[in-house]
Amino acid sequence: EMKWLEQLPKGWKTYFPGHGKLSFSSMSLNDVCVLTPAWFGGVATLFLVLLTMEASESTSAGVAAGLVMAIIPAHMMRSSAGEYDNEAVAVACFCATFW
């Protein structure tokens, strides 16, 4: 008995993460899915720094907010490489919207 993935047409196998090689330059789709939360975690921290600097008119307050954001357990949990979650993208979008 064949598994469901083996029954798919040959070209369809590349649409499943981890199966086949759908290329983004030198990265596979699996690599992109693994690293997306880490990228957006950095973007969210940057936008929080900018938001704090604009609201407080203090560079040191912006840096402090960025450091706090970098060590908050909830943010670290959502922005770890390999923990693909839509919250990593959402937090970055919220911070960018409020900035």
DRENBALUM-170358 format. One record per residue (C-alpha): x, y, z; residue in one letter. Coordinates in steps of 0.1 Angstrom, whole numbers, plus 2048, in hexadecimal, padded with zeros to 3 digits. Layout:
<atoms>
XYZA ...
</atoms>
This chain:
<atoms>
800800800E 80E8227F6M 80E84080DK 7FA85F803W 8198737FAL 8258587E2E 8048597D0Q 80687E7C7L 8128897A5P 83788E7A2K 8368B57A1G 81F8B87C0W 8388AB7D9K 84C8CB7D9T 82E8DE7E9Y 8318CD80AF 84B8DC823P 8678C4829G 85F8AF80AH 8728B87EBG 8858D87E4K 8718F77DEL 88D9107DCS 8909337EAF 8B293B7DES 8C89237F1S 8AE91B80CM 89490080BS 870907815L 8768F4835N 89390C83ED 87C92A837V 86191C84EC 87B915869V 88B938868L 86C94E862T 864952888P 88895C88FA 888976873W 86798487EF 8719848A3G 88E99B89AG 8779B1885V 85E9B48A2A 87A9BE8BAT 8879D88A2L 8649E789DF 85F9E78C3L 8809FA8C7V 874A148ADL 852A178BDL 861A1C8DFT 87AA368D2M 85EA498C1E 846A488DFA 860A518FAS 878A658E4E 894A538F5S 8ADA3C8E4T 8B7A2A905S 892A2290BA 890A138E9G 8AF9FD8EFV 8A19F3911A 8809E9901A 8929D58E7G 8A69C3901L 8879BB915V 8759AF8F6M 8939988EEA 891986910I 86B984915I 86395F917P 843963902A 8569748E6H 87295B8E8M 85A93E8E6M 84994D8C7R 8699578B5S 87F9388B9S 88C929899A 87890A891G 8599148A5E 84491F887Y 826932894D 81294E884N 8169628A5E 83A96989BA 82E97B87CV 81198B88FA 82699B8AAV 83D9AB890A 81E9B887DC 80F9C789DF 82F9D88A6C 8339E6882A 80F9F2882T 812A048A3F 833A14899W 
</atoms>
